[in-house]
Each structure stands twice: as structure tokens, then as C-alpha cells.
């Protein structure tokens, strides 16, 4: 992986040696908060601005990749300039062009959405911090743009990442995947090279946008979303080296299988039921516009996915979660023209199976016939729903007064977030096991600060709790939050 | 699991409602450090001492378990009184009594060692914080004592836990275990109930001591150790319900298999090579007293075990690590009298296989013949070595002046500790998956504070590093530490 990066926005490593020493001398006193530290770093940086031109030149450079994006380094010395990834070279119309490859359409969509969200979040940051924009390339195939705002006044950490990854997917990864994806191995037939002779595996392509926002204010909830598109395509040759009859030179990207996945969920530090209702309300309304069966099924999947078994509690108040959203299970095993029609959106569509993600959970059918076009529309409308679902909550909470006790509780709750992501989250685990993956982008979901206090009153499911009448106001709110996280509930 | 607990040593939840409100009112100002918070909590607690008698009465009670231990609640209002688990009821002589069951001998040893270490660490704490002592019971069989000192001046968090766990081990756990333990399934023969008819599994017993110390001072390294003894015993009946011919009513605890495991390792925030040399020196000297092949083999296993693949770095500078330390592989499958002799220590011993834990690593033989007695002696001498290996390091580092930048780096390094423990540590993973396990005791290894800074200069293996000449003193020390963690080295 080749990485071009801008200097760190707040650590001492983004400034010159001179500024670092000044910074270091200024900070050898007693301990203070990370916030104070950042402020000091910013001041030192501004003072050393003239000496840092060398480092600022160490900016993003794009070594000639096909889908090249030029990026501006974040302007750090002024609060009025907030950068977002450049989008001038992108053609929005391609998103709606049914004759264009889906990968290009989804790629364009996530890049534009990233720009839109980075711009919107930047406006909420009341301090000097801006998004740092890192563009990276994966040696094995692919690229990404990570935009992270860290240690700001509104945001403790906000990461908005896109990635476009392709190459050969190892046989084991495909075989693991097939457990989740009905009929995948049947679709693949004899095309999968498990011998490892020709490098093994099958051509794949994945693109998506991942976002995690940890606000500074303990009353403002953490939010996460991820929407992605995945394709497996035909290799030109079969494992024995003979030409693959299913490979079409004129349409080399015709997929063996393709699917959408994604979800959005909210993690409060202190629960405000009205926030949960608003968030779920926007998601439900968005889903319902596309299919009446989407929200109830995907809401259930979300509750089951974000469960932390060892704590007996949920990561948050959920939202929606889905995977394996595709059509044409029947056709793809047989008549290819039907598959192509369905893929191109030319078919009238069919009802698709919807899983709720629970073990032994039943699969229901969509209410309406779906095509790849309507599913893509659904995913886009959910991506678009992030701003109306989350920003009003952030805006109403980000300036609420809070004290040290709320910060302490926030750090405890952040610790749970770390536990879920490192122990259970499939995406994180997959990323950690992927050679050449960019760890910084995968682990940007982890909070700036997390705490594990032994014997915290609300930290163990089997622990005696102090009598309710002993609760003060903060204790009551902590208890109410945790009680809600112990059992999923309907919000709308 | 039944838990009797003392009030939290520093959170607001350990004090009365009145004191909580006072505390809450005192802390609704701006943010300050967790240390300041703890100090304030302590003061408030002292002021509210007369109103907390009801909560102090909510102390440890032992509901009549066989190996009952009465514990004192931690005295919090005075810095001069430091409590440790009571040991007056224990008979130290049993440790050396070769006719006593090994489980009783090991149990007595770890309880006495826990008391000794808690007492020694308490003396190093310069603030008011004392060890909180929690005694717990596991419904499924077993008990434990967790001693945790948190948010002190010397210690950010120090946990010294013992546990004694028994019951039936599920077939799947035994089968997984057998991959690591040569010949285990052969030893078990037809005794393992995989049908689940009689509850499944086999009787097991495990006892051990686990310790993690995270000092406050960033120059003082984190240390961890764990020593344990494990037994699988014969069930009275075979899976088909018939009497088990290998079960001996007169000696029902005669093991099918038994082994010791354990290790000790050091994790510096800033590396002092002299600390690593001292630590390894004490471990090597201790190992060498018992067998010349122990240290080199177990040092290698430790380096391989504490590797963090996704970071391309080690958790720390290692130490020793071993598992499956047993004798009599041959005899146990055949002549029982020989097994019994070996177990009782009456045999002259035999050279035992020593694994170095690396994949495809070769197994070497111990230099000297070993018996269960000599292996137990080895484990005890390693447990005893903790204080001379670690305390001099802590004493020389705990009062070194440091600033905010060192604290920030400490939090980053703590984050790596969290990553290792949650993603890779077998003990933690096993604990998280065990129903009825006490999460607080398992997760006491996690630090009070951890941080994940996106794009920290030393945080990604594939990241460009700033030019060396830009390093200031702190940067140089961070770099040197990380360079050492990227490749295991010999310290003695």
C-alpha cells in the first residue's frame, strides 16, 4: 500500500522539529486534558507556520491510478476553510445511467456522498479542526480516500472513508462467504480455482462508504454507517487453464454474483428516546418508500448484529442492517439472458428474499418486485438519509452543557464500542486479517478515548446493582440507557 | 455467578446518594483529568463516611463454600491501611506435601502468592487508593478472588486475580484443546461423552493466578503474568451409562491428564533496555535453576504469542510463555502405576518435550529429567520471581517526571494492549465465550484509559515515517521503542 499523507492535525508529529521542541517544552508540566493539548498544539503550529512549508509539500500525490482524485491538504491554520475531497472530475449523471457498469455508478455515488457528508460535518465543527484527507492505494488492487476530523470541539473523531478494492479473492474467503450467501457456490460452479495454481480465487470488486462519528459532547450519540456493493466476476480461464466458456470478452465485468450490503446504527452515551425515534423514523420512512418489508426485517437484523454477548447488552439503539441484497437467485443458475436483463434493470423484477440475520430466523419476501435498479435506488436513498437522520440530533445535543462525570461515562461507553468492534464486528475482523489493508482506515472507528473502570456499577450483567433509590440524576440516566440496551425495542 | 462486593473505590457509585449528589454538584464544571476526579471523589467519600455505614455493610460475604475465605473490605478513608486477602486459614506446608492432591497444593500456593503480591504492590502505592477485594462464586462450579487497585498515584490499574474453576468441560472445548495437547484424545479414550446425554464433557479443574499492572507513570512498564494448573479427571460412568473401569473410588481425583501453563511479559511505553535486561535476566536465572532449556524455548514462545499481526509489532519486550507442561505422555496411555509414580513425584523422572509455540517449530527435550514435583517447583519459582523481576523496575520509574506528551503516548500504547487482548489473547477470548464467567475479572487487564489517534506517526506499519532528523527527544524515544517492538531480540 502506498500512502501519501498530510501532516497530523493535532499531534506533535505534524509540525517541524523546531515547533515540536517548543511544543514539547510547553507541555512538560502537569497533566491536562487532551483537548487542552490539542489547542496548544494548534497554537504552536500557527506560530511555526512559516517553517512547515516542507511538510505541507509532503501532501497528497496520486501516482497515476486510473480513477485518480486530486486532493487538497486540509487547511489547518484557519477555521474558515474546511476541505472536502475534490469531486469536480466526477460525472453525477453516470449514477442514473443504466447502461453504465454498476461498479462505476456505485463508485461515483459513494464519492459524491463522501464529499457531501464531509462538507456537512465540517459545518458542525465549531473549533479549528478540519478533516484530514488521506488518499491511499492498495498494492493488490484498489484505492481509497479516508477523511478524518479528530480532536475537534464538536467531534472527538469523525471518519468518512470510501474504498474501492479489487483483485483476486482467496478461495477460503469465498467459501466462508458462501455460508452467508445462498447458492453462491452453485453460481460459481467450476470457476473457482482452489488449487492455488493460478494464484487461486476469483476476481472480485467491492466499493463502499464507511462512516463513524464520535461527537465530543456526551449527550450527542455516536453514529455509524456503511453501504457497499460487491461483485464476483468470471475468470478468463478455468482452474485447469482452459478458456472459461462463461467468460465474455465483450462484457468481461458481467458478474457471477453481486450484492449490496450495509446499515446505519446509533449508539447513545445517554439515551434520549426522542433521538432514537427520530433516527429510526427517518430510516423507516426511507425504507418504506422502497419496500414495506425492508425496515422491519433489517431493523431486526441490526438488533441481532450489534449485540455484545459477553456484556448482555447491545452496542446501541440499532437502526438497520442488511447483507446479500441481490436478485435473480433462480435465473443466475440457469438462463443467462434473464440474468442479464435483471442485472441491467430491464426486467420487471421479482420479489427478493429478505433475511433478518437471526439464527434460524425466517426469510421473508420483499413486498414488491425488485430489480437491481430498485435495490440500487434503495441503497442510495439510505445513504442520502444519513444527513437528515443524524444531523438534527447532533445539532440539538452538541452544545448541551456537561461535566466531568458525563465524560467519564462517555469513556466507559466508548470502551464498549471498542469491545464490539474488535471482538465481533465482521468488517473489522476481515480488515485485520487482510494483508495490505490500511489499518488506519479500518481502525478509525475506534474512539479517541476509551476507558475500562473495574467494577463500574453498570459494567457487568451479573453484578448486583445499587438500589434504584440511590440513583442521582446522572445515575438514573445511565441506568435508563443501559436498561434500554439490554433488550431491543421498537422505536417507531 | 454470585457476587458480593464492596463499593467502588473511586466512582460516584460507591458512595451514598447524598455524597453522590455533592460529588455531582462539585463536578459539573469544566473537564479535568480522571486523576483530579478521583481525588475529588475520595475527599467527598471521606466527608460522607458517617452516612455510608449501610454500604460498607454490603461487604464480602461467603455463603458457605467449601474453600471459604473471609475477606476484609478495603479501607478507603486512610492511606495507612492497605488490605490484602486473608490467608490465616491457609496451611503453607501443604504446598510441599507430596501426598496432598496437586490441586490443593497449587490452590494454596496461588492464594499465598496473591496475598504476597497485593501486599508488595500496596506498599508502592503512594496515594490513598487501596486494593478492592471481590470474592465471587461461579454457579457452574468454582470461586475466585479479584484484587484491583484502580486510579491510584502509582497504579493506573493493578489487578491480581486468582480463580479455581471446576465442573464439566464441554466436548468441543476438549476437542479444541487436544489440537494443542499432544495425545490428549488418546489419553481420554472412550471416556469423553460427546453425546450430551449425561451433560456431555469430562470433569475438569483449573486454578491459577493472573496479574496485570498498568502503572500511572509512562516510564514504568506494564507487566502481566499468569500461572495455572489444569486437570481432566475420570468420570464415574462411561457415556453409555456403564461404570467406568478407569475411575477409582478411592482416588477419584486421579487425573486423565494434567498440565501447567503460564508466562510473564513486560510491555514498556518507553523502552529502557536496562529494564528489559533486568526482567529477562531474572526470568532466565529462575528458569536456568530448574532446566537450562526452559528459558530459550519459552522466551521464543512468548515472542511469538504476543505478536500483533495487524500492526506488525509485538505487544512488548516479551518474557516467557509456556503451556502443556506435563510428563508421562508415554506412561499415561499404558501402565497406570508408572503414571501414578510420575504424578506423585516418586519416579526418577524423564526428559519432557518442550515446545517453542511457533508454527512448525521444533519440540526439544528438557535438559534434565523432570517429575511433576520439579515442574511444580519450576512454576512456583517463576511465580516467586515476579516481585524481584518487576518491583525494582517500578521503583526506579514510578517517580520520574513526565508530561502530557508522555501521557498521550502511553494512551496510544495502551490502545495496542487493548487490541492484543481483545483480538488475539486466547485467555480473554476463552473467557468472553464462557457462560457464567466474571467479565469484570477477565477484562480487568484492560487499561483505565486508552486512545486511538488516527494517523499517529508510529501507528501504522505501512505508514511513511517522518524523517529521523525531525525527531525530538520524545519522538526519538517513541521511535526507538517501536523499532524494538517490530523485531524480537535477545536481552540476556
Interface residues (C-beta under 8 A of the other chain):
Chain A: X1 X3 X5 X8 X9 X10 X11 X12 X13 X16 X17 X20 X21 X23 X24 X27 X28 X29 X30 X31 X32 X33 X34 X35 X37 X55 X132 X134 X148 X150 X151 X157 X159 X309 X310 X311 X401 X403 X404 X405 X407 X408 X411 X415 X418 X419 X422 X423 X429 X432 X433 X436 X437 X438 X439 X440 X443 X444 X446 X447 X448 X449 X450 X451 X452 X453 X454 X455 X456 X457 X459 X460 X461 X462 X463 X464 X466 X469 X470 X471 X472 X473 X474 X475
Chain B: X1 X3 X5 X8 X9 X10 X11 X12 X13 X16 X17 X20 X21 X23 X24 X27 X28 X29 X30 X31 X32 X33 X34 X35 X37 X132 X134 X148 X150 X151 X157 X159 X309 X310 X311 X401 X402 X403 X404 X405 X407 X408 X411 X415 X418 X419 X422 X423 X429 X432 X433 X436 X437 X438 X439 X440 X443 X444 X446 X447 X448 X449 X450 X451 X452 X453 X454 X455 X456 X457 X459 X460 X461 X462 X463 X464 X466 X469 X470 X471 X472 X473 X474 X475
